[in-house]
């Protein structure tokens, strides 16, 4: 069964050609040598990306392989300008980034209704009326319209969330999201249960809330494309706070944290500038003595706490800490 969540699409796009200018000469009864009156050609249609807050996936574009805008109309007599070609709009979710085939950044959508011209339509040609002069009173030529632009466009969706869950497969990310929000991610006892990001709205005090994203599990080498690779890592770029989850039954807590941090650094060093929180999940199997011993092994530069999604332990403290980190700069 195919997932409804699509976060990567490649579409071949072509903007419209500009219309040709007219080389018309005025002809009317009782008016001899009316002179040039050819109008300009119309602009070719643009390819425009537009943000739509009602969409959360690029799925509607999955079977859209080619998009072509309308050509501009040719100019006419009496200095009539040709009609512009109709623009083509690509409706995308908030958080969509457009790139060319070489990976060069073209733009991104961050607000509902925001529009971004990806490919400009060709400019219409000038009519012969523009080329008249004292020495050239009847120019019989006009400009052709400029051609449109054609190229593949790559659209990538990066999930917008306040908190992104970072951890190895089976660290308890999906379970935590299902407990603190109304989201229903797939949960099972095998690696890569989560194959697409899941979003959940976490209710907080005084009717406040924040968005948490369950990102597919990372493995060592993800920055080089192992496992789910970049399909996972690019979503973390948009999260305000990164919540690292390490299970209580891990063999080496510090090593797991270092591996996760290193993968983020290799993918995009700027990710290390984000606020970080460390939570030891499945901690209902630990007593206070073990928690104290584990705490001594954890990194000293970020806040940590022990939680259990199943036993509902430490979740309110976790919400308090995350809320504090999200609003640190406010």
Beta strands, then each sheet from edge to edge (+ up, - down):
strand 1: 8-14
strand 2: 47-51
strand 3: 66-68
strand 4: 88-92
strand 5: 96-100
strand 6: 105-108
strand 7: 115-119
strand 8: 150-157
strand 9: 163-166
strand 10: 198-203
strand 11: 209-214
strand 12: 241-247
strand 13: 275-281
strand 14: 303-306
sheet 1: 3+ 1+ 8- 5+ 6-
sheet 2: 4+ 2+ 7-
sheet 3: 10+ 11- 9- 12- 13- 14-
end
